[in-house]
Amino acid sequence: MRTLERCSLWSVFFIFLLLSNACDQEVAIPKETIILDTIPVLEPTLVYGIPVDSFEVYQGKVKWNQNISEILQKFNIRNGKIYALANASKGVFDVRKLKANYPYTIIHERDSLRTARQFIFEPDPTSYVVFNLADSITVNRYYREITRVEKELTATINSSLYEAILEQEASPLLVNMLVDVFAWQVDFFRINKGDFFKVIYEAEMINGETINISAIKGAYFNHFNKEYYAIQYEYGNQEDYFDEDGNSLRKTFLRAPLNYSRISSRYSLKRFHPVQKRYKAHLGTDYAAPTGTPIRTVGDGVVLEARYGRANGNYVKVKHNSNYTTQYLHMSRIASGIRPGMKVSQGQTIGFVGSTGLANGPHLCFRFWKNGRQVDALKVDLPPSDPIDPSRLIDFLHTKNVMMHRLDVIKEIGNRKNIESNIVVQN
């Protein structure tokens, strides 16, 4: 009996232990997993740094004789606000200087009135002006970052220098600069198929687009199988181009009064006049160019005449020294400020191509006097500029050797490549 009781007590005790262990253990309750969808953050659409998602954007170009008042009145801006805007722009941008065919942008409300909030004008590729009309009237000019990039280019000419450069997807701005460098060594009006060139130059770029060619560092031109080198050399505050022997490539005058253009008629003692319909001497060189093309004086001098003549149309005559005088005929207009007695510098714009006087189309008739006698400007023998100063010859020779080696390497490679110079211009 006692044995039975003792077994029952042990059984109860064992069951108690089992129940105690079961209560101490946590019961795993499955938890529900909640997955949250990621909500993307939408980036605002920016135009000139201004959010425009809630507005409309209008883009246009300034028309001839159009002013800011005429533009903004179409976008529900009254004269009083335009007057306040003009006052706010003083010292930032003169609203009277909106240029025809230049782009502008208007950000306006999405309603029937299309009320303008901002007017943005780009006076040049390097900057833009924001006229704010939304709250308080403000005017600010912003400058884009300009990167200077050194580039190398080589090409063979099949038709013209212009076409050869465009075929290499290079900037047409390079054409005029290359012509100026080799103006007295290469006859660009009688270019030979198969002529080729190489050039190392510095381009100013914004967002990958070339806006200016700041300098040609070195160049090589093979013209009718004759080789020409141009080495840029800086001394003091001056710079010039020299050949491999240190002789200046420049003359006392520019080769032509226009940037790269076409000669439509040469100096001749007997030429059929297209307007007068008779043969007569043509003692000048005609350059065909679009109306409005800038005309530059070929050398330093003093203006003798700047007026209109029945045959010459609008013209300017410049005396350079006791030996040389030049004349520029048939201008559409004479440049502002050009008048008798004014000093002009080589390359300065003195007028613009036109067809005034006895002319049957837009062109420039360029005349050249030497010792009081009219001569052929394309054949006149002119003295060169000074060669390298002997005291700088050793330094020049080092610059020349480095540049000629770089040009020769381009010739061996036979293609073009762009090299970032990592020079950023601060505005």
VEXDREN-2710 file (C-alpha; in Angstrom, 1 decimal):
% VEXDREN-2710
k/r/px/py/pz
1/MET/0.0/0.0/0.0
2/ARG/2.7/2.4/1.0
3/THR/4.6/1.4/-2.2
4/LEU/1.6/2.3/-4.3
5/GLU/1.2/5.7/-2.6
6/ARG/4.9/6.4/-3.1
7/CYS/4.6/5.7/-6.8
8/SER/1.5/7.9/-7.1
9/LEU/3.4/10.8/-5.5
10/TRP/6.3/10.5/-7.9
11/SER/3.9/10.4/-10.8
12/VAL/2.2/13.6/-9.7
13/PHE/5.5/15.3/-9.2
14/PHE/6.7/14.2/-12.7
15/ILE/3.5/15.6/-14.3
16/PHE/4.0/18.9/-12.4
17/LEU/7.5/19.2/-13.8
18/LEU/6.3/18.6/-17.3
19/LEU/3.6/21.2/-17.0
20/SER/6.0/23.8/-15.6
21/ASN/8.5/23.4/-18.5
22/ALA/5.7/23.8/-21.0
23/CYS/4.6/27.1/-19.4
24/ASP/8.1/28.5/-19.4
25/GLN/8.5/28.0/-23.2
26/GLU/7.3/30.8/-25.5
27/VAL/4.8/29.8/-28.1
28/ALA/6.0/31.0/-31.5
29/ILE/3.2/33.0/-33.1
30/PRO/3.7/33.6/-36.8
31/LYS/4.0/37.3/-37.5
32/GLU/2.6/39.0/-40.6
33/THR/5.3/40.5/-42.9
34/ILE/4.3/43.9/-44.3
35/ILE/6.1/45.1/-47.4
36/LEU/5.8/48.8/-48.1
37/ASP/6.0/50.0/-51.8
38/THR/8.8/52.5/-52.4
39/ILE/7.3/55.7/-53.6
40/PRO/9.7/57.3/-56.2
41/VAL/10.6/61.0/-55.6
42/LEU/10.0/62.9/-58.8
43/GLU/12.6/65.3/-59.8
44/PRO/11.2/68.7/-60.9
45/THR/11.6/69.8/-64.5
46/LEU/13.9/72.8/-64.5
47/VAL/14.3/75.5/-67.2
48/TYR/17.2/77.9/-66.4
49/GLY/17.0/76.5/-62.9
50/ILE/13.3/77.3/-62.5
51/PRO/10.8/74.6/-61.7
52/VAL/8.2/74.6/-64.5
53/ASP/6.0/71.5/-63.8
54/SER/3.0/73.7/-62.9
55/PHE/3.5/76.2/-65.7
56/GLU/3.8/76.4/-69.4
57/VAL/7.0/77.3/-71.3
58/TYR/7.0/79.4/-74.4
59/GLN/10.2/79.8/-76.6
60/GLY/10.7/82.4/-79.3
61/LYS/13.1/84.7/-81.1
62/VAL/13.2/88.5/-81.0
63/LYS/11.8/90.0/-84.2
64/TRP/13.3/93.0/-86.0
65/ASN/12.5/96.2/-84.1
66/GLN/10.6/94.3/-81.4
67/ASN/11.0/95.5/-77.8
68/ILE/10.4/93.9/-74.4
69/SER/7.1/95.7/-74.0
70/GLU/5.7/94.2/-77.2
71/ILE/6.7/90.7/-76.1
72/LEU/5.4/90.9/-72.5
73/GLN/2.1/92.6/-73.3
74/LYS/1.0/89.3/-75.1
75/PHE/1.5/87.6/-71.7
76/ASN/-0.8/89.8/-69.6
77/ILE/2.0/92.2/-68.4
78/ARG/0.9/95.8/-68.2
79/ASN/3.0/98.8/-69.0
80/GLY/3.4/99.8/-65.4
81/LYS/5.1/96.5/-64.5
82/ILE/7.2/96.6/-67.7
83/TYR/8.4/100.1/-66.7
84/ALA/9.3/98.8/-63.2
85/LEU/11.1/95.8/-64.8
86/ALA/13.2/98.2/-67.0
87/ASN/14.2/100.1/-63.9
88/ALA/15.1/97.0/-62.0
89/SER/17.3/95.8/-64.9
90/LYS/19.6/98.9/-64.8
91/GLY/23.2/97.9/-64.2
92/VAL/22.3/94.3/-65.1
93/PHE/21.1/94.4/-68.7
94/ASP/19.8/97.2/-70.9
95/VAL/16.3/96.1/-72.1
96/ARG/16.7/98.3/-75.1
97/LYS/19.4/96.0/-76.4
98/LEU/17.3/93.0/-77.3
99/LYS/18.9/91.6/-80.5
100/ALA/16.8/90.4/-83.4
101/ASN/16.9/86.6/-83.9
102/TYR/18.2/86.0/-80.4
103/PRO/16.3/83.4/-78.3
104/TYR/14.1/84.2/-75.3
105/THR/11.9/82.0/-73.1
106/ILE/8.7/82.9/-71.1
107/ILE/7.4/80.8/-68.2
108/HIS/3.7/81.6/-67.8
109/GLU/0.5/80.4/-66.0
110/ARG/-1.6/77.6/-67.3
111/ASP/-4.7/79.7/-67.8
112/SER/-6.4/81.7/-70.5
113/LEU/-4.5/84.9/-69.6
114/ARG/-1.1/83.1/-69.8
115/THR/0.4/85.6/-67.3
116/ALA/4.2/85.7/-67.5
117/ARG/6.1/84.7/-64.4
118/GLN/9.7/84.9/-65.8
119/PHE/11.2/86.3/-69.0
120/ILE/14.6/84.9/-69.9
121/PHE/16.8/86.4/-72.6
122/GLU/20.2/85.0/-73.9
123/PRO/22.4/88.0/-75.1
124/ASP/25.2/85.6/-75.9
125/PRO/26.1/81.9/-75.5
126/THR/27.9/82.5/-72.2
127/SER/25.1/84.0/-70.2
128/TYR/21.4/84.5/-69.7
129/VAL/19.2/87.2/-68.0
130/VAL/16.2/86.2/-65.8
131/PHE/13.5/88.8/-65.5
132/ASN/11.3/87.7/-62.6
133/LEU/7.7/88.9/-62.6
134/ALA/6.1/86.4/-60.2
135/ASP/6.4/88.1/-56.9
136/SER/8.8/91.0/-56.4
137/ILE/10.4/92.2/-59.6
138/THR/14.0/91.2/-59.9
139/VAL/16.6/90.9/-62.7
140/ASN/19.7/88.7/-62.5
141/ARG/22.3/87.7/-65.0
142/TYR/23.8/84.2/-64.8
143/TYR/27.1/83.1/-66.4
144/ARG/27.6/79.6/-67.7
145/GLU/30.9/77.8/-66.9
146/ILE/33.3/77.9/-69.8
147/THR/35.9/75.1/-70.2
148/ARG/39.0/75.6/-72.3
149/VAL/39.8/72.4/-74.2
150/GLU/42.9/71.9/-76.3
151/LYS/42.2/70.1/-79.5
152/GLU/44.1/68.6/-82.4
153/LEU/42.8/68.4/-86.0
154/THR/44.1/67.2/-89.3
155/ALA/42.4/67.1/-92.7
156/THR/42.9/66.9/-96.4
157/ILE/41.2/69.5/-98.6
158/ASN/39.0/68.2/-101.5
159/SER/37.0/71.3/-102.3
160/SER/37.6/74.1/-99.7
161/LEU/39.1/74.7/-96.3
162/TYR/35.7/75.4/-94.9
163/GLU/34.3/72.0/-96.2
164/ALA/37.4/70.2/-94.9
165/ILE/37.0/71.5/-91.4
166/LEU/33.2/70.8/-91.3
167/GLU/33.8/67.2/-92.5
168/GLN/35.9/66.7/-89.4
169/GLU/33.0/68.0/-87.3
170/ALA/35.1/70.9/-86.1
171/SER/33.9/74.4/-85.5
172/PRO/33.7/76.7/-88.6
173/LEU/35.2/79.4/-86.3
174/LEU/38.5/77.7/-86.9
175/VAL/38.4/78.6/-90.6
176/ASN/38.9/82.4/-90.3
177/MET/41.6/82.0/-87.7
178/LEU/43.6/79.5/-89.8
179/VAL/43.2/81.8/-92.8
180/ASP/44.5/84.8/-90.8
181/VAL/47.6/82.8/-89.6
182/PHE/48.6/81.6/-93.1
183/ALA/47.2/84.6/-95.0
184/TRP/50.5/85.5/-96.6
185/GLN/51.9/82.0/-97.1
186/VAL/48.8/80.2/-98.6
187/ASP/46.6/81.5/-101.3
188/PHE/43.2/80.4/-100.0
189/PHE/41.5/81.7/-103.1
190/ARG/43.5/79.2/-105.2
191/ILE/43.5/76.2/-102.9
192/ASN/44.8/73.0/-104.4
193/LYS/42.9/69.7/-104.1
194/GLY/45.0/67.5/-101.9
195/ASP/46.4/70.3/-99.8
196/PHE/46.3/69.2/-96.1
197/PHE/46.8/70.8/-92.7
198/LYS/47.2/70.1/-89.0
199/VAL/46.4/72.4/-86.2
200/ILE/46.5/72.5/-82.4
201/TYR/44.1/75.0/-81.0
202/GLU/42.3/76.0/-77.8
203/ALA/38.5/76.0/-77.8
204/GLU/36.2/77.5/-75.3
205/MET/33.3/75.2/-74.7
206/ILE/29.9/75.2/-72.8
207/ASN/28.2/71.9/-72.3
208/GLY/30.3/70.3/-75.0
209/GLU/29.6/72.9/-77.6
210/THR/32.3/75.1/-79.0
211/ILE/31.5/78.8/-78.6
212/ASN/34.8/80.3/-79.4
213/ILE/38.4/79.5/-80.6
214/SER/40.6/81.4/-78.2
215/ALA/44.0/80.6/-79.8
216/ILE/45.8/78.6/-82.4
217/LYS/48.9/77.2/-80.6
218/GLY/50.5/75.7/-83.7
219/ALA/49.7/74.7/-87.3
220/TYR/51.1/73.1/-90.4
221/PHE/49.9/73.6/-93.9
222/ASN/51.0/71.7/-97.0
223/HIS/50.1/73.9/-100.0
224/PHE/51.1/72.7/-103.5
225/ASN/53.6/70.3/-101.8
226/LYS/55.3/73.2/-100.0
227/GLU/55.4/73.0/-96.2
228/TYR/54.5/75.9/-93.9
229/TYR/54.7/75.9/-90.1
230/ALA/53.1/78.5/-87.7
231/ILE/54.3/78.6/-84.1
232/GLN/52.5/80.8/-81.6
233/TYR/55.0/82.6/-79.4
234/GLU/54.1/84.9/-76.5
235/TYR/56.5/87.6/-75.2
236/GLY/55.5/90.1/-72.6
237/ASN/51.9/91.2/-73.3
238/GLN/52.2/90.3/-77.0
239/GLU/51.9/87.2/-79.1
240/ASP/52.5/86.5/-82.8
241/TYR/53.0/83.6/-85.2
242/PHE/56.5/82.7/-86.6
243/ASP/57.9/80.1/-88.9
244/GLU/60.5/77.5/-87.9
245/ASP/63.3/80.0/-88.4
246/GLY/61.7/82.7/-86.2
247/ASN/60.5/84.9/-89.1
248/SER/57.1/86.6/-88.5
249/LEU/54.2/85.2/-90.6
250/ARG/52.4/88.5/-90.5
251/LYS/52.8/91.5/-92.7
252/THR/52.2/95.1/-92.0
253/PHE/48.7/94.6/-93.5
254/LEU/46.1/91.9/-93.4
255/ARG/45.7/89.8/-96.5
256/ALA/42.1/90.7/-97.0
257/PRO/39.5/93.1/-95.5
258/LEU/37.0/90.4/-95.0
259/ASN/37.1/87.1/-93.2
260/TYR/37.2/84.0/-95.5
261/SER/35.1/85.0/-98.6
262/ARG/35.1/84.6/-102.4
263/ILE/36.9/86.9/-104.9
264/SER/34.3/87.7/-107.5
265/SER/36.4/90.1/-109.6
266/ARG/40.2/90.8/-109.6
267/TYR/42.3/93.9/-110.4
268/SER/42.2/94.4/-114.2
269/LEU/43.0/97.2/-116.7
270/LYS/40.0/96.1/-118.8
271/ARG/36.9/94.6/-117.4
272/PHE/33.2/94.7/-118.5
273/HIS/31.3/96.7/-115.9
274/PRO/28.2/94.8/-114.9
275/VAL/26.2/98.0/-114.3
276/GLN/27.5/100.5/-116.9
277/LYS/27.7/97.7/-119.5
278/ARG/31.0/98.8/-121.0
279/TYR/34.7/97.9/-120.7
280/LYS/36.8/99.9/-118.3
281/ALA/39.6/99.5/-115.8
282/HIS/38.8/97.9/-112.6
283/LEU/41.6/99.0/-110.2
284/GLY/40.4/97.0/-107.2
285/THR/39.5/93.5/-105.9
286/ASP/35.9/92.5/-105.4
287/TYR/35.0/90.2/-102.5
288/ALA/31.5/88.6/-102.7
289/ALA/29.9/88.3/-99.3
290/PRO/26.4/88.5/-97.7
291/THR/25.0/92.0/-96.8
292/GLY/26.0/93.0/-93.3
293/THR/29.3/91.0/-93.3
294/PRO/31.8/93.1/-91.2
295/ILE/34.6/94.9/-93.2
296/ARG/37.9/95.4/-91.3
297/THR/40.7/97.8/-92.0
298/VAL/43.8/95.9/-93.2
299/GLY/46.2/98.1/-91.1
300/ASP/46.5/100.8/-88.6
301/GLY/45.9/104.3/-89.9
302/VAL/43.8/107.5/-90.0
303/VAL/40.4/107.8/-91.7
304/LEU/40.6/110.2/-94.6
305/GLU/37.0/109.9/-95.9
306/ALA/33.8/108.2/-94.6
307/ARG/30.8/109.2/-96.7
308/TYR/28.5/108.4/-99.6
309/GLY/29.4/108.8/-103.3
310/ARG/27.2/108.2/-106.3
311/ALA/29.5/105.6/-107.8
312/ASN/31.2/104.3/-104.7
313/GLY/28.2/104.2/-102.5
314/ASN/29.0/104.3/-98.8
315/TYR/32.8/104.1/-98.5
316/VAL/35.8/104.6/-96.2
317/LYS/39.3/105.6/-97.1
318/VAL/42.2/105.0/-94.7
319/LYS/45.7/106.5/-94.9
320/HIS/48.2/104.0/-93.2
321/ASN/51.4/105.9/-93.7
322/SER/53.2/108.0/-96.2
323/ASN/53.3/105.1/-98.7
324/TYR/50.0/103.1/-98.3
325/THR/46.3/104.0/-98.5
326/THR/43.3/101.7/-98.8
327/GLN/39.6/102.2/-99.7
328/TYR/36.5/100.2/-99.1
329/LEU/33.4/100.7/-101.3
330/HIS/29.7/99.8/-101.6
331/MET/29.1/99.4/-97.9
332/SER/25.5/98.9/-96.7
333/ARG/26.5/101.2/-93.9
334/ILE/29.6/102.7/-92.3
335/ALA/30.4/101.5/-88.8
336/SER/29.3/103.8/-85.9
337/GLY/32.0/106.3/-84.9
338/ILE/34.0/106.0/-88.2
339/ARG/34.6/109.6/-89.4
340/PRO/37.5/111.6/-91.0
341/GLY/40.4/112.1/-88.6
342/MET/39.7/109.0/-86.5
343/LYS/42.5/106.6/-85.8
344/VAL/41.7/102.9/-86.6
345/SER/43.6/99.7/-85.7
346/GLN/44.3/96.7/-87.9
347/GLY/41.3/94.4/-87.9
348/GLN/38.9/97.0/-86.6
349/THR/35.4/96.9/-88.2
350/ILE/34.9/100.1/-90.2
351/GLY/31.7/99.1/-92.1
352/PHE/29.5/96.4/-93.5
353/VAL/29.1/94.7/-96.9
354/GLY/26.3/96.1/-99.1
355/SER/25.5/97.1/-102.7
356/THR/25.2/100.9/-102.5
357/GLY/26.5/103.0/-105.5
358/LEU/27.2/101.3/-108.8
359/ALA/26.8/97.7/-107.7
360/ASN/24.6/94.9/-108.9
361/GLY/24.9/92.7/-105.7
362/PRO/26.3/92.7/-102.2
363/HIS/30.1/92.8/-102.3
364/LEU/33.1/94.8/-101.2
365/CYS/35.4/96.6/-103.7
366/PHE/38.8/96.9/-102.0
367/ARG/41.3/99.4/-103.5
368/PHE/45.0/99.7/-102.6
369/TRP/47.4/102.6/-103.2
370/LYS/51.2/102.4/-103.0
371/ASN/53.1/105.6/-103.3
372/GLY/50.1/107.4/-104.7
373/ARG/49.4/104.8/-107.4
374/GLN/46.6/102.1/-107.4
375/VAL/48.0/98.6/-107.4
376/ASP/46.8/95.0/-107.2
377/ALA/46.3/94.3/-103.5
378/LEU/46.9/90.6/-104.1
379/LYS/50.3/91.1/-105.7
380/VAL/51.7/94.1/-103.8
381/ASP/55.0/93.3/-102.0
382/LEU/54.7/94.2/-98.4
383/PRO/57.4/94.2/-95.7
384/PRO/57.0/91.5/-93.0
385/SER/56.7/92.3/-89.3
386/ASP/59.8/92.1/-87.1
387/PRO/61.4/88.6/-86.5
388/ILE/62.0/87.1/-83.1
389/ASP/64.1/89.3/-80.9
390/PRO/67.6/87.7/-80.6
391/SER/67.4/87.9/-76.8
392/ARG/64.4/85.6/-77.0
393/LEU/65.7/83.2/-79.7
394/ILE/66.7/80.4/-77.3
395/ASP/63.3/80.4/-75.6
396/PHE/61.6/80.5/-78.9
397/LEU/63.6/77.5/-80.3
398/HIS/62.5/75.4/-77.3
399/THR/58.8/76.4/-77.9
400/LYS/59.2/75.7/-81.6
401/ASN/60.8/72.2/-81.1
402/VAL/58.0/71.1/-78.8
403/MET/55.3/72.3/-81.1
404/MET/56.8/71.0/-84.3
405/HIS/57.2/67.5/-82.6
406/ARG/53.5/67.6/-81.6
407/LEU/52.4/68.6/-85.1
408/ASP/54.6/65.9/-86.7
409/VAL/53.0/63.3/-84.4
410/ILE/49.5/64.3/-85.6
411/LYS/50.8/63.9/-89.2
412/GLU/51.8/60.3/-88.4
413/ILE/48.6/59.4/-86.6
414/GLY/46.5/60.8/-89.4
415/ASN/43.4/61.4/-87.4
416/ARG/42.0/63.9/-85.0
417/LYS/41.6/63.7/-81.2
418/ASN/40.5/66.0/-78.4
419/ILE/42.5/66.6/-75.3
420/GLU/40.9/68.1/-72.2
421/SER/43.2/70.7/-70.6
422/ASN/41.1/71.1/-67.5
423/ILE/41.3/74.9/-67.5
424/VAL/38.1/76.5/-66.3
425/VAL/37.6/80.2/-67.1
426/GLN/36.1/82.1/-64.1
427/ASN/33.5/84.6/-65.2
END
